[in-house]
Amino acid sequence: MSLAYILTEQRLRALALTSTEFARLQASTLRAKLLKIGAVILRNTRRVRVMLSSAFPYQAIFIAAVHALDSP
Protein backbone atom coordinates (compact mmCIF):
# COMPACT_ATOMS: atom_id res chain seq x y z
CA MET A 1 0.00 0.00 0.00
CA SER A 2 2.75 2.50 0.82
CA LEU A 3 4.43 1.78 -2.52
CA ALA A 4 1.22 2.77 -4.29
CA TYR A 5 1.10 6.06 -2.36
CA ILE A 6 4.71 6.85 -3.20
CA LEU A 7 4.25 6.06 -6.89
CA THR A 8 1.07 8.12 -7.05
CA GLU A 9 2.76 11.07 -5.39
CA GLN A 10 5.81 10.80 -7.67
CA ARG A 11 3.48 10.96 -10.68
CA LEU A 12 1.54 13.84 -9.13
CA ARG A 13 4.78 15.75 -8.66
CA ALA A 14 5.90 15.07 -12.23
CA LEU A 15 2.61 16.05 -13.88
CA ALA A 16 1.11 18.77 -11.74
CA LEU A 17 3.50 20.17 -9.15
CA THR A 18 6.67 20.88 -11.11
CA SER A 19 6.54 24.67 -10.76
CA THR A 20 5.19 24.82 -7.21
CA GLU A 21 6.71 24.77 -3.75
CA PHE A 22 5.47 21.17 -3.39
CA ALA A 23 7.69 19.80 -6.18
CA ARG A 24 10.42 18.62 -3.80
CA LEU A 25 8.45 17.54 -0.73
CA GLN A 26 8.76 14.07 0.70
CA ALA A 27 5.86 11.69 0.09
CA SER A 28 4.60 11.82 3.67
CA THR A 29 4.70 15.63 3.77
CA LEU A 30 2.96 15.92 0.42
CA ARG A 31 0.24 13.55 1.57
CA ALA A 32 -0.26 15.46 4.83
CA LYS A 33 -0.35 18.93 3.28
CA LEU A 34 -2.13 18.34 -0.02
CA LEU A 35 -4.06 15.07 0.04
CA LYS A 36 -5.26 14.60 3.63
CA ILE A 37 -7.69 17.49 3.76
CA GLY A 38 -11.28 17.87 4.81
CA ALA A 39 -13.84 18.48 2.10
CA VAL A 40 -17.51 18.14 1.39
CA ILE A 41 -18.37 16.08 -1.68
CA LEU A 42 -21.67 16.73 -3.41
CA ARG A 43 -22.75 14.29 -6.11
CA ASN A 44 -25.66 14.41 -8.49
CA THR A 45 -26.38 12.75 -11.84
CA ARG A 46 -24.23 15.12 -13.89
CA ARG A 47 -21.24 16.07 -11.78
CA VAL A 48 -19.26 15.64 -8.62
CA ARG A 49 -18.38 18.81 -6.70
CA VAL A 50 -15.64 18.95 -4.10
CA MET A 51 -15.98 21.86 -1.72
CA LEU A 52 -12.78 22.74 0.13
CA SER A 53 -12.65 24.85 3.24
CA SER A 54 -11.97 28.51 2.52
CA ALA A 55 -9.32 28.34 5.26
CA PHE A 56 -7.31 25.63 3.43
CA PRO A 57 -3.92 27.35 2.93
CA TYR A 58 -2.89 25.37 -0.18
CA GLN A 59 -6.16 25.68 -2.06
CA ALA A 60 -4.62 27.40 -5.10
CA ILE A 61 -1.96 24.70 -5.47
CA PHE A 62 -4.58 21.96 -5.07
CA ILE A 63 -6.80 23.49 -7.75
CA ALA A 64 -3.86 24.00 -10.13
CA ALA A 65 -2.83 20.35 -9.63
CA VAL A 66 -6.37 19.12 -10.34
CA HIS A 67 -6.53 21.18 -13.53
CA ALA A 68 -3.09 19.94 -14.63
CA LEU A 69 -4.14 16.34 -14.10
CA ASP A 70 -7.48 16.90 -15.85
CA SER A 71 -6.02 18.27 -19.09
CA PRO A 72 -4.85 15.65 -21.62
HTML snippet that shows the backbone in 3Dmol.js (N, CA, C, O; Angstrom):
<script src="https://3Dmol.org/build/3Dmol-min.js"></script>
<div id="view" style="width:600px;height:400px;position:relative"></div>
<script>
const pdb = `
ATOM      1  N   MET A   1       0.818  -1.192   0.000  1.00  0.00           N
ATOM      2  CA  MET A   1       0.000   0.000   0.000  1.00  0.00           C
ATOM      3  C   MET A   1       0.863   1.259   0.000  1.00  0.00           C
ATOM      4  O   MET A   1       0.558   2.206  -0.725  1.00  0.00           O
ATOM      5  N   SER A   2       1.917   1.292   0.783  1.00  0.00           N
ATOM      6  CA  SER A   2       2.747   2.497   0.822  1.00  0.00           C
ATOM      7  C   SER A   2       3.470   2.712  -0.494  1.00  0.00           C
ATOM      8  O   SER A   2       3.728   3.855  -0.871  1.00  0.00           O
ATOM      9  N   LEU A   3       3.806   1.635  -1.204  1.00  0.00           N
ATOM     10  CA  LEU A   3       4.428   1.779  -2.516  1.00  0.00           C
ATOM     11  C   LEU A   3       3.476   2.468  -3.490  1.00  0.00           C
ATOM     12  O   LEU A   3       3.901   3.302  -4.289  1.00  0.00           O
ATOM     13  N   ALA A   4       2.209   2.129  -3.428  1.00  0.00           N
ATOM     14  CA  ALA A   4       1.217   2.767  -4.294  1.00  0.00           C
ATOM     15  C   ALA A   4       1.116   4.264  -3.991  1.00  0.00           C
ATOM     16  O   ALA A   4       1.026   5.074  -4.914  1.00  0.00           O
ATOM     17  N   TYR A   5       1.130   4.637  -2.715  1.00  0.00           N
ATOM     18  CA  TYR A   5       1.098   6.055  -2.360  1.00  0.00           C
ATOM     19  C   TYR A   5       2.320   6.783  -2.908  1.00  0.00           C
ATOM     20  O   TYR A   5       2.196   7.873  -3.466  1.00  0.00           O
ATOM     21  N   ILE A   6       3.475   6.198  -2.753  1.00  0.00           N
ATOM     22  CA  ILE A   6       4.709   6.848  -3.202  1.00  0.00           C
ATOM     23  C   ILE A   6       4.717   7.000  -4.715  1.00  0.00           C
ATOM     24  O   ILE A   6       5.100   8.051  -5.229  1.00  0.00           O
ATOM     25  N   LEU A   7       4.300   5.964  -5.435  1.00  0.00           N
ATOM     26  CA  LEU A   7       4.254   6.055  -6.892  1.00  0.00           C
ATOM     27  C   LEU A   7       3.229   7.083  -7.360  1.00  0.00           C
ATOM     28  O   LEU A   7       3.479   7.825  -8.309  1.00  0.00           O
ATOM     29  N   THR A   8       2.094   7.126  -6.705  1.00  0.00           N
ATOM     30  CA  THR A   8       1.073   8.124  -7.050  1.00  0.00           C
ATOM     31  C   THR A   8       1.595   9.534  -6.808  1.00  0.00           C
ATOM     32  O   THR A   8       1.387  10.421  -7.635  1.00  0.00           O
ATOM     33  N   GLU A   9       2.258   9.744  -5.705  1.00  0.00           N
ATOM     34  CA  GLU A   9       2.762  11.075  -5.389  1.00  0.00           C
ATOM     35  C   GLU A   9       3.927  11.466  -6.291  1.00  0.00           C
ATOM     36  O   GLU A   9       4.088  12.645  -6.605  1.00  0.00           O
ATOM     37  N   GLN A  10       4.733  10.514  -6.708  1.00  0.00           N
ATOM     38  CA  GLN A  10       5.806  10.800  -7.666  1.00  0.00           C
ATOM     39  C   GLN A  10       5.198  11.271  -8.989  1.00  0.00           C
ATOM     40  O   GLN A  10       5.674  12.233  -9.592  1.00  0.00           O
ATOM     41  N   ARG A  11       4.151  10.589  -9.430  1.00  0.00           N
ATOM     42  CA  ARG A  11       3.483  10.960 -10.681  1.00  0.00           C
ATOM     43  C   ARG A  11       2.781  12.312 -10.536  1.00  0.00           C
ATOM     44  O   ARG A  11       2.797  13.121 -11.464  1.00  0.00           O
ATOM     45  N   LEU A  12       2.176  12.553  -9.396  1.00  0.00           N
ATOM     46  CA  LEU A  12       1.536  13.838  -9.133  1.00  0.00           C
ATOM     47  C   LEU A  12       2.556  14.962  -9.200  1.00  0.00           C
ATOM     48  O   LEU A  12       2.294  16.012  -9.786  1.00  0.00           O
ATOM     49  N   ARG A  13       3.710  14.743  -8.603  1.00  0.00           N
ATOM     50  CA  ARG A  13       4.779  15.749  -8.658  1.00  0.00           C
ATOM     51  C   ARG A  13       5.221  15.999 -10.092  1.00  0.00           C
ATOM     52  O   ARG A  13       5.398  17.148 -10.497  1.00  0.00           O
ATOM     53  N   ALA A  14       5.400  14.932 -10.862  1.00  0.00           N
ATOM     54  CA  ALA A  14       5.904  15.068 -12.231  1.00  0.00           C
ATOM     55  C   ALA A  14       4.908  15.759 -13.155  1.00  0.00           C
ATOM     56  O   ALA A  14       5.308  16.533 -14.025  1.00  0.00           O
ATOM     57  N   LEU A  15       3.619  15.493 -12.978  1.00  0.00           N
ATOM     58  CA  LEU A  15       2.612  16.049 -13.881  1.00  0.00           C
ATOM     59  C   LEU A  15       2.065  17.399 -13.450  1.00  0.00           C
ATOM     60  O   LEU A  15       1.802  18.253 -14.297  1.00  0.00           O
ATOM     61  N   ALA A  16       1.889  17.607 -12.161  1.00  0.00           N
ATOM     62  CA  ALA A  16       1.114  18.768 -11.737  1.00  0.00           C
ATOM     63  C   ALA A  16       1.831  19.736 -10.806  1.00  0.00           C
ATOM     64  O   ALA A  16       1.402  20.882 -10.673  1.00  0.00           O
ATOM     65  N   LEU A  17       2.888  19.316 -10.174  1.00  0.00           N
ATOM     66  CA  LEU A  17       3.499  20.168  -9.151  1.00  0.00           C
ATOM     67  C   LEU A  17       4.910  20.625  -9.494  1.00  0.00           C
ATOM     68  O   LEU A  17       5.656  21.025  -8.600  1.00  0.00           O
ATOM     69  N   THR A  18       5.290  20.578 -10.750  1.00  0.00           N
ATOM     70  CA  THR A  18       6.673  20.883 -11.114  1.00  0.00           C
ATOM     71  C   THR A  18       7.083  22.316 -10.811  1.00  0.00           C
ATOM     72  O   THR A  18       8.231  22.559 -10.438  1.00  0.00           O
ATOM     73  N   SER A  19       6.176  23.263 -10.962  1.00  0.00           N
ATOM     74  CA  SER A  19       6.544  24.668 -10.760  1.00  0.00           C
ATOM     75  C   SER A  19       6.020  25.229  -9.439  1.00  0.00           C
ATOM     76  O   SER A  19       5.893  26.444  -9.288  1.00  0.00           O
ATOM     77  N   THR A  20       5.718  24.358  -8.492  1.00  0.00           N
ATOM     78  CA  THR A  20       5.190  24.822  -7.207  1.00  0.00           C
ATOM     79  C   THR A  20       6.182  24.527  -6.089  1.00  0.00           C
ATOM     80  O   THR A  20       7.203  23.871  -6.294  1.00  0.00           O
ATOM     81  N   GLU A  21       5.858  25.019  -4.921  1.00  0.00           N
ATOM     82  CA  GLU A  21       6.707  24.768  -3.753  1.00  0.00           C
ATOM     83  C   GLU A  21       6.613  23.319  -3.278  1.00  0.00           C
ATOM     84  O   GLU A  21       7.411  22.894  -2.443  1.00  0.00           O
ATOM     85  N   PHE A  22       5.656  22.561  -3.794  1.00  0.00           N
ATOM     86  CA  PHE A  22       5.468  21.170  -3.392  1.00  0.00           C
ATOM     87  C   PHE A  22       6.263  20.196  -4.261  1.00  0.00           C
ATOM     88  O   PHE A  22       6.194  18.988  -4.034  1.00  0.00           O
ATOM     89  N   ALA A  23       6.996  20.673  -5.223  1.00  0.00           N
ATOM     90  CA  ALA A  23       7.692  19.805  -6.176  1.00  0.00           C
ATOM     91  C   ALA A  23       8.761  18.938  -5.518  1.00  0.00           C
ATOM     92  O   ALA A  23       9.074  17.865  -6.033  1.00  0.00           O
ATOM     93  N   ARG A  24       9.319  19.366  -4.413  1.00  0.00           N
ATOM     94  CA  ARG A  24      10.417  18.624  -3.802  1.00  0.00           C
ATOM     95  C   ARG A  24      10.097  18.079  -2.408  1.00  0.00           C
ATOM     96  O   ARG A  24      11.005  17.688  -1.673  1.00  0.00           O
ATOM     97  N   LEU A  25       8.829  18.050  -2.046  1.00  0.00           N
ATOM     98  CA  LEU A  25       8.450  17.539  -0.729  1.00  0.00           C
ATOM     99  C   LEU A  25       8.549  16.021  -0.673  1.00  0.00           C
ATOM    100  O   LEU A  25       8.415  15.339  -1.689  1.00  0.00           O
ATOM    101  N   GLN A  26       8.784  15.509   0.514  1.00  0.00           N
ATOM    102  CA  GLN A  26       8.763  14.065   0.701  1.00  0.00           C
ATOM    103  C   GLN A  26       7.329  13.569   0.582  1.00  0.00           C
ATOM    104  O   GLN A  26       6.379  14.337   0.725  1.00  0.00           O
ATOM    105  N   ALA A  27       7.187  12.270   0.317  1.00  0.00           N
ATOM    106  CA  ALA A  27       5.862  11.687   0.088  1.00  0.00           C
ATOM    107  C   ALA A  27       4.948  11.885   1.292  1.00  0.00           C
ATOM    108  O   ALA A  27       3.778  12.227   1.121  1.00  0.00           O
ATOM    109  N   SER A  28       5.447  11.683   2.486  1.00  0.00           N
ATOM    110  CA  SER A  28       4.597  11.823   3.673  1.00  0.00           C
ATOM    111  C   SER A  28       4.163  13.274   3.887  1.00  0.00           C
ATOM    112  O   SER A  28       3.029  13.522   4.296  1.00  0.00           O
ATOM    113  N   THR A  29       5.041  14.227   3.618  1.00  0.00           N
ATOM    114  CA  THR A  29       4.697  15.635   3.773  1.00  0.00           C
ATOM    115  C   THR A  29       3.692  16.064   2.714  1.00  0.00           C
ATOM    116  O   THR A  29       2.751  16.803   3.006  1.00  0.00           O
ATOM    117  N   LEU A  30       3.891  15.605   1.496  1.00  0.00           N
ATOM    118  CA  LEU A  30       2.960  15.920   0.417  1.00  0.00           C
ATOM    119  C   LEU A  30       1.574  15.363   0.724  1.00  0.00           C
ATOM    120  O   LEU A  30       0.570  16.043   0.510  1.00  0.00           O
ATOM    121  N   ARG A  31       1.515  14.161   1.213  1.00  0.00           N
ATOM    122  CA  ARG A  31       0.237  13.547   1.570  1.00  0.00           C
ATOM    123  C   ARG A  31      -0.445  14.330   2.693  1.00  0.00           C
ATOM    124  O   ARG A  31      -1.654  14.555   2.643  1.00  0.00           O
ATOM    125  N   ALA A  32       0.315  14.741   3.695  1.00  0.00           N
ATOM    126  CA  ALA A  32      -0.260  15.459   4.833  1.00  0.00           C
ATOM    127  C   ALA A  32      -0.747  16.859   4.451  1.00  0.00           C
ATOM    128  O   ALA A  32      -1.787  17.303   4.936  1.00  0.00           O
ATOM    129  N   LYS A  33      -0.010  17.549   3.595  1.00  0.00           N
ATOM    130  CA  LYS A  33      -0.354  18.932   3.277  1.00  0.00           C
ATOM    131  C   LYS A  33      -1.345  19.072   2.133  1.00  0.00           C
ATOM    132  O   LYS A  33      -2.133  20.018   2.116  1.00  0.00           O
ATOM    133  N   LEU A  34      -1.320  18.148   1.174  1.00  0.00           N
ATOM    134  CA  LEU A  34      -2.131  18.339  -0.021  1.00  0.00           C
ATOM    135  C   LEU A  34      -3.257  17.323  -0.180  1.00  0.00           C
ATOM    136  O   LEU A  34      -4.301  17.651  -0.744  1.00  0.00           O
ATOM    137  N   LEU A  35      -3.069  16.111   0.300  1.00  0.00           N
ATOM    138  CA  LEU A  35      -4.065  15.071   0.043  1.00  0.00           C
ATOM    139  C   LEU A  35      -4.954  14.756   1.239  1.00  0.00           C
ATOM    140  O   LEU A  35      -6.106  14.365   1.053  1.00  0.00           O
ATOM    141  N   LYS A  36      -4.462  14.912   2.437  1.00  0.00           N
ATOM    142  CA  LYS A  36      -5.261  14.604   3.632  1.00  0.00           C
ATOM    143  C   LYS A  36      -5.942  15.881   4.123  1.00  0.00           C
ATOM    144  O   LYS A  36      -5.523  16.492   5.106  1.00  0.00           O
ATOM    145  N   ILE A  37      -6.985  16.262   3.424  1.00  0.00           N
ATOM    146  CA  ILE A  37      -7.687  17.488   3.756  1.00  0.00           C
ATOM    147  C   ILE A  37      -9.175  17.187   3.909  1.00  0.00           C
ATOM    148  O   ILE A  37      -9.686  16.212   3.358  1.00  0.00           O
ATOM    149  N   GLY A  38      -9.842  18.020   4.649  1.00  0.00           N
ATOM    150  CA  GLY A  38     -11.276  17.871   4.814  1.00  0.00           C
ATOM    151  C   GLY A  38     -12.006  18.550   3.674  1.00  0.00           C
ATOM    152  O   GLY A  38     -11.626  19.641   3.249  1.00  0.00           O
ATOM    153  N   ALA A  39     -13.043  17.915   3.182  1.00  0.00           N
ATOM    154  CA  ALA A  39     -13.838  18.483   2.096  1.00  0.00           C
ATOM    155  C   ALA A  39     -15.245  17.921   2.174  1.00  0.00           C
ATOM    156  O   ALA A  39     -15.492  16.886   2.792  1.00  0.00           O
ATOM    157  N   VAL A  40     -16.144  18.618   1.542  1.00  0.00           N
ATOM    158  CA  VAL A  40     -17.513  18.145   1.389  1.00  0.00           C
ATOM    159  C   VAL A  40     -17.678  17.755  -0.069  1.00  0.00           C
ATOM    160  O   VAL A  40     -17.352  18.535  -0.964  1.00  0.00           O
ATOM    161  N   ILE A  41     -18.177  16.564  -0.310  1.00  0.00           N
ATOM    162  CA  ILE A  41     -18.366  16.078  -1.676  1.00  0.00           C
ATOM    163  C   ILE A  41     -19.860  16.010  -1.958  1.00  0.00           C
ATOM    164  O   ILE A  41     -20.607  15.328  -1.257  1.00  0.00           O
ATOM    165  N   LEU A  42     -20.278  16.723  -2.984  1.00  0.00           N
ATOM    166  CA  LEU A  42     -21.670  16.727  -3.413  1.00  0.00           C
ATOM    167  C   LEU A  42     -21.741  16.018  -4.765  1.00  0.00           C
ATOM    168  O   LEU A  42     -20.981  16.336  -5.680  1.00  0.00           O
ATOM    169  N   ARG A  43     -22.645  15.072  -4.882  1.00  0.00           N
ATOM    170  CA  ARG A  43     -22.749  14.293  -6.111  1.00  0.00           C
ATOM    171  C   ARG A  43     -24.186  14.298  -6.591  1.00  0.00           C
ATOM    172  O   ARG A  43     -25.114  14.052  -5.821  1.00  0.00           O
ATOM    173  N   ASN A  44     -24.358  14.581  -7.872  1.00  0.00           N
ATOM    174  CA  ASN A  44     -25.663  14.409  -8.488  1.00  0.00           C
ATOM    175  C   ASN A  44     -25.467  13.638  -9.792  1.00  0.00           C
ATOM    176  O   ASN A  44     -24.392  13.083 -10.017  1.00  0.00           O
ATOM    177  N   THR A  45     -26.474  13.593 -10.645  1.00  0.00           N
ATOM    178  CA  THR A  45     -26.375  12.749 -11.836  1.00  0.00           C
ATOM    179  C   THR A  45     -25.392  13.276 -12.867  1.00  0.00           C
ATOM    180  O   THR A  45     -24.885  12.495 -13.672  1.00  0.00           O
ATOM    181  N   ARG A  46     -25.111  14.541 -12.872  1.00  0.00           N
ATOM    182  CA  ARG A  46     -24.233  15.118 -13.887  1.00  0.00           C
ATOM    183  C   ARG A  46     -22.801  15.362 -13.443  1.00  0.00           C
ATOM    184  O   ARG A  46     -21.884  15.259 -14.258  1.00  0.00           O
ATOM    185  N   ARG A  47     -22.589  15.677 -12.196  1.00  0.00           N
ATOM    186  CA  ARG A  47     -21.241  16.067 -11.779  1.00  0.00           C
ATOM    187  C   ARG A  47     -20.984  15.739 -10.319  1.00  0.00           C
ATOM    188  O   ARG A  47     -21.892  15.462  -9.535  1.00  0.00           O
ATOM    189  N   VAL A  48     -19.707  15.785  -9.999  1.00  0.00           N
ATOM    190  CA  VAL A  48     -19.259  15.643  -8.618  1.00  0.00           C
ATOM    191  C   VAL A  48     -18.565  16.946  -8.258  1.00  0.00           C
ATOM    192  O   VAL A  48     -17.664  17.394  -8.967  1.00  0.00           O
ATOM    193  N   ARG A  49     -18.987  17.553  -7.154  1.00  0.00           N
ATOM    194  CA  ARG A  49     -18.380  18.806  -6.698  1.00  0.00           C
ATOM    195  C   ARG A  49     -17.648  18.548  -5.392  1.00  0.00           C
ATOM    196  O   ARG A  49     -18.178  17.918  -4.478  1.00  0.00           O
ATOM    197  N   VAL A  50     -16.437  19.041  -5.322  1.00  0.00           N
ATOM    198  CA  VAL A  50     -15.635  18.954  -4.102  1.00  0.00           C
ATOM    199  C   VAL A  50     -15.519  20.362  -3.551  1.00  0.00           C
ATOM    200  O   VAL A  50     -14.998  21.260  -4.213  1.00  0.00           O
ATOM    201  N   MET A  51     -16.004  20.545  -2.344  1.00  0.00           N
ATOM    202  CA  MET A  51     -15.975  21.862  -1.718  1.00  0.00           C
ATOM    203  C   MET A  51     -14.925  21.861  -0.610  1.00  0.00           C
ATOM    204  O   MET A  51     -15.082  21.202   0.418  1.00  0.00           O
ATOM    205  N   LEU A  52     -13.854  22.615  -0.845  1.00  0.00           N
ATOM    206  CA  LEU A  52     -12.778  22.742   0.125  1.00  0.00           C
ATOM    207  C   LEU A  52     -13.101  23.858   1.112  1.00  0.00           C
ATOM    208  O   LEU A  52     -13.886  24.758   0.814  1.00  0.00           O
ATOM    209  N   SER A  53     -12.504  23.789   2.253  1.00  0.00           N
ATOM    210  CA  SER A  53     -12.652  24.850   3.236  1.00  0.00           C
ATOM    211  C   SER A  53     -11.978  26.113   2.713  1.00  0.00           C
ATOM    212  O   SER A  53     -10.916  26.041   2.095  1.00  0.00           O
ATOM    213  N   SER A  54     -12.580  27.249   2.954  1.00  0.00           N
ATOM    214  CA  SER A  54     -11.971  28.514   2.520  1.00  0.00           C
ATOM    215  C   SER A  54     -10.704  28.819   3.317  1.00  0.00           C
ATOM    216  O   SER A  54      -9.910  29.668   2.912  1.00  0.00           O
ATOM    217  N   ALA A  55     -10.510  28.136   4.441  1.00  0.00           N
ATOM    218  CA  ALA A  55      -9.323  28.341   5.262  1.00  0.00           C
ATOM    219  C   ALA A  55      -8.172  27.413   4.864  1.00  0.00           C
ATOM    220  O   ALA A  55      -7.101  27.484   5.466  1.00  0.00           O
ATOM    221  N   PHE A  56      -8.364  26.549   3.871  1.00  0.00           N
ATOM    222  CA  PHE A  56      -7.309  25.635   3.426  1.00  0.00           C
ATOM    223  C   PHE A  56      -6.177  26.447   2.801  1.00  0.00           C
ATOM    224  O   PHE A  56      -6.397  27.091   1.776  1.00  0.00           O
ATOM    225  N   PRO A  57      -4.977  26.441   3.379  1.00  0.00           N
ATOM    226  CA  PRO A  57      -3.923  27.346   2.926  1.00  0.00           C
ATOM    227  C   PRO A  57      -3.331  27.001   1.558  1.00  0.00           C
ATOM    228  O   PRO A  57      -2.731  27.870   0.925  1.00  0.00           O
ATOM    229  N   TYR A  58      -3.478  25.778   1.090  1.00  0.00           N
ATOM    230  CA  TYR A  58      -2.886  25.367  -0.178  1.00  0.00           C
ATOM    231  C   TYR A  58      -3.939  25.149  -1.249  1.00  0.00           C
ATOM    232  O   TYR A  58      -3.750  24.339  -2.157  1.00  0.00           O
ATOM    233  N   GLN A  59      -5.041  25.864  -1.146  1.00  0.00           N
ATOM    234  CA  GLN A  59      -6.158  25.676  -2.063  1.00  0.00           C
ATOM    235  C   GLN A  59      -5.767  25.989  -3.505  1.00  0.00           C
ATOM    236  O   GLN A  59      -6.165  25.260  -4.414  1.00  0.00           O
ATOM    237  N   ALA A  60      -5.010  27.036  -3.736  1.00  0.00           N
ATOM    238  CA  ALA A  60      -4.617  27.405  -5.101  1.00  0.00           C
ATOM    239  C   ALA A  60      -3.742  26.326  -5.731  1.00  0.00           C
ATOM    240  O   ALA A  60      -3.900  26.008  -6.910  1.00  0.00           O
ATOM    241  N   ILE A  61      -2.823  25.764  -4.953  1.00  0.00           N
ATOM    242  CA  ILE A  61      -1.961  24.702  -5.470  1.00  0.00           C
ATOM    243  C   ILE A  61      -2.775  23.451  -5.746  1.00  0.00           C
ATOM    244  O   ILE A  61      -2.550  22.776  -6.751  1.00  0.00           O
ATOM    245  N   PHE A  62      -3.712  23.133  -4.874  1.00  0.00           N
ATOM    246  CA  PHE A  62      -4.577  21.965  -5.065  1.00  0.00           C
ATOM    247  C   PHE A  62      -5.394  22.105  -6.347  1.00  0.00           C
ATOM    248  O   PHE A  62      -5.479  21.160  -7.131  1.00  0.00           O
ATOM    249  N   ILE A  63      -5.989  23.263  -6.566  1.00  0.00           N
ATOM    250  CA  ILE A  63      -6.803  23.489  -7.754  1.00  0.00           C
ATOM    251  C   ILE A  63      -5.945  23.449  -9.015  1.00  0.00           C
ATOM    252  O   ILE A  63      -6.361  22.878 -10.023  1.00  0.00           O
ATOM    253  N   ALA A  64      -4.760  24.043  -8.972  1.00  0.00           N
ATOM    254  CA  ALA A  64      -3.863  23.995 -10.127  1.00  0.00           C
ATOM    255  C   ALA A  64      -3.445  22.560 -10.447  1.00  0.00           C
ATOM    256  O   ALA A  64      -3.341  22.190 -11.617  1.00  0.00           O
ATOM    257  N   ALA A  65      -3.207  21.756  -9.419  1.00  0.00           N
ATOM    258  CA  ALA A  65      -2.830  20.354  -9.632  1.00  0.00           C
ATOM    259  C   ALA A  65      -3.980  19.569 -10.244  1.00  0.00           C
ATOM    260  O   ALA A  65      -3.761  18.747 -11.135  1.00  0.00           O
ATOM    261  N   VAL A  66      -5.203  19.810  -9.777  1.00  0.00           N
ATOM    262  CA  VAL A  66      -6.369  19.119 -10.340  1.00  0.00           C
ATOM    263  C   VAL A  66      -6.539  19.490 -11.810  1.00  0.00           C
ATOM    264  O   VAL A  66      -6.809  18.619 -12.638  1.00  0.00           O
ATOM    265  N   HIS A  67      -6.386  20.763 -12.141  1.00  0.00           N
ATOM    266  CA  HIS A  67      -6.530  21.180 -13.532  1.00  0.00           C
ATOM    267  C   HIS A  67      -5.407  20.599 -14.403  1.00  0.00           C
ATOM    268  O   HIS A  67      -5.646  20.229 -15.552  1.00  0.00           O
ATOM    269  N   ALA A  68      -4.205  20.519 -13.870  1.00  0.00           N
ATOM    270  CA  ALA A  68      -3.094  19.945 -14.630  1.00  0.00           C
ATOM    271  C   ALA A  68      -3.303  18.460 -14.885  1.00  0.00           C
ATOM    272  O   ALA A  68      -2.952  17.956 -15.952  1.00  0.00           O
ATOM    273  N   LEU A  69      -3.868  17.766 -13.921  1.00  0.00           N
ATOM    274  CA  LEU A  69      -4.143  16.344 -14.098  1.00  0.00           C
ATOM    275  C   LEU A  69      -5.350  16.101 -14.996  1.00  0.00           C
ATOM    276  O   LEU A  69      -5.442  15.055 -15.638  1.00  0.00           O
ATOM    277  N   ASP A  70      -6.263  17.043 -15.045  1.00  0.00           N
ATOM    278  CA  ASP A  70      -7.478  16.901 -15.854  1.00  0.00           C
ATOM    279  C   ASP A  70      -7.222  17.122 -17.332  1.00  0.00           C
ATOM    280  O   ASP A  70      -7.880  16.504 -18.169  1.00  0.00           O
ATOM    281  N   SER A  71      -6.280  17.987 -17.670  1.00  0.00           N
ATOM    282  CA  SER A  71      -6.020  18.272 -19.085  1.00  0.00           C
ATOM    283  C   SER A  71      -5.216  17.123 -19.712  1.00  0.00           C
ATOM    284  O   SER A  71      -4.334  16.549 -19.073  1.00  0.00           O
ATOM    285  N   PRO A  72      -5.535  16.800 -20.969  1.00  0.00           N
ATOM    286  CA  PRO A  72      -4.853  15.653 -21.618  1.00  0.00           C
ATOM    287  C   PRO A  72      -3.422  15.895 -21.967  1.00  0.00           C
ATOM    288  O   PRO A  72      -2.761  15.009 -22.509  1.00  0.00           O
TER     289      PRO A  72
END
`;
const viewer = $3Dmol.createViewer("view");
viewer.addModel(pdb, "pdb");
viewer.setStyle({}, {cartoon: {color: "spectrum"}});
viewer.zoomTo();
viewer.render();
</script>
